[in-house]
Amino acid sequence: MSRADELGVALDRNLQASTRAERITDALLAPPTATISPTAREAVRDRLLRRVPGLVEELPVGAQVTIGLPLLTRLARGEGVPLEPGDPFTWKPAFVRRSLGLAAIEACLVQPYRWGPSQAVGPVADRAVAEWQRTGWRTYHWEPWFAGLGGGARAAVLAEAGSWAVPLWVALEWHRFRVPPRLGGPDDQWVCAAPRTVRLRGRSEVRATLVGEAAGGQAPPVTGTALVSVAGGVLDRRGWEAELAFLALVASLRSPSRPVPNRVVGLWLQSGDHRVVEITDELLDKSASRVIAALEAVVSAGGSASGR
Amino acid sequence: MAMTDTGSRTGHPTGTPFPTVPAGGPVTAGGRLPAVPAVVPGVPGWKPLAGRALLDRLRVTGRPRPLADPDRVDRLRRSIEDGIGPAVTTPDRPLVVTKGHLNRALSCDAHREPTGFGDRPFSLPLAVGALVDVLFRQLVTTGSVGDAMADGLDALSVDDRQAGLLRWIGQLPYGDRRALAGEVRRQAAGLVERWPALDPAWLPRTEESMRVALAGGSVELAARVDLAVGRPGLDVASVGIIEVKSGSRRPEHRLDLGFYALVETLRRPAPPFVVATYYTRGGELDVEPVSDELLADAARRTVAGVRAMQGAAVRGDGGGVPGACAGCTAQAGFEG
């Protein structure tokens, strides 16, 4: 081994234990410490169903309001309700990076892209396009747009997705998931029965199944679920718990028969911060209060806004 | 830091000064394209590093790699927060500090860039920079570049922030457009010839965005680096940060590297082990091993910059701190 190799070896040590990833994965996969009582879950749902219809009555007929984590964060920072986008939607690399990046990570977990998502984004995108061309089915929606791009633009998309995915890839120790995690997929959504459409939308990047210890040769019992949410910017130290809990709230509303996620891990990859919140009855209720406050802000802004 | 620094970190003979290559290219309607440095002036026989040699230059700094040290992070954070004093902004409207903000805030009137990134009038050098940036990204991601001008324009076309620049390029007179394409193709060819293929194991990521909140969120340090390699979050520094420049060396480039190292350190337990600037025009590589001294210098400069920005905001002027202007320091280095 040359001197260059010796001194540069840390750069190559992809499999070296990462203390930060180890800590985050420990926290994510730890046994649940709390469960939501069915009564509390029902109470939060009833509270929203009682409050929301009255709030949105003032909005114009046909108005739609979507409340997501970015809107809650934005309002907490005092940035106000965003205006409706004026321009029609057009694809760009930033809109593709999450779905392609997550698909690339998923490919790394099951296929031999052992060096990470940068290696996988190209083949994954090519496969998605080929599948769309073969079946007409668009798994990610961007396939026709991507297929029509020239070499430079295509490279820009792959670069954006690969560079988005790498920090998430190194933030967790993926080999420790005993049940394969779900990456991406459809957002959790709940539409409130009200005179105007009010939609809560929860988007998490990773959904992990928590399992206990196996006994007597049986499969390890499932003890709960945990979500991972990737956020942009820096961690705002005010109100992050209720914001992360919002994802558990939407999941609990969407499917009353499924258990409420036990915890949510927030990753602020740009600033290197992470936070873990255990979902409790109280926190779920606090999160519902944030939803109601956000809805009030949207209504007082004239209802001309929506948020993911 | 003066520009008379030796070339030992760049593959130049030790002790050879690094003069700024004087501008002198053809003057066109779109602005002046700098002269092409066939070789580095004053260094006979010098050739740019390429391939494995370039990679080794980045990887082997000759110094032990720093270890992750939460105390270092705390010290740096405290030194900045104590230094900037009571915040004049709030977490709702944080003062966002970038390398460009620092450079402007600390420059004297004579050396201050009149406008920041995104506000500069379009010119051929600016267009070359934008195109070379996306071509570098393409090369790192896919390992190849086709027709450099076509690929570059293609990549800019999916970035709505570059719509104005694309329109401007589209309206260039034939001669200017030809000059632009010629320079872009020349720099891209140099990149393809010299830039090493990066092992996917090094987790290359381009245009990596970094942000750090200070003083309870009332100040945010923000940076976006052209290339970061190496796995973050380890016990030992394993990340290298590389900035790509299509123009001439400028005194503030090395200070920018210090700022990147500082922001990366504040957001991780471990600092990067190296920060570097690669000049695509001539293939020069400036490598800066990251040390506690470099980080402390960067923290002091950040404090001075933030104070200047806050003072300028209060006074309503352009700022400027005596003795802190990178342009003046470089000039003094040459004259001294």
Interface residues (C-beta under 8 A of the other chain):
Chain A: R3 A4 L7 G8 A10 L11 D12 R13 N14 Q16 A17 S18 T19 R20 A21 R77 G78 E79 W91 K92 P93 Y113 W115 G116 S118 Q119 G122 L149 G150 G151 G152 A153 A155 A156 V157 L158 A159 E160 G162 S163 V166 P167 W169 V170 A171 G233 V234 L235 D236 R237 R238 Q270 S271 G272 D273
Chain B: D56 R59 V60 T61 R65 A68 P91 D92 R93 V134 L135 R137 Q138 V140 T141 T142 G146 A150 D151 G152 L153 D154 A155 L156 S157 V158 D159 D160 D199 P200 A201 W202 L203 P204 R205 T206 E207 E208 S209 M210 R211 V212 A213 G216 G217 E220 V229 G230 R231 P232 G233 L234 D235 V236 A237 S238 G240 R267 R268 P269 F273
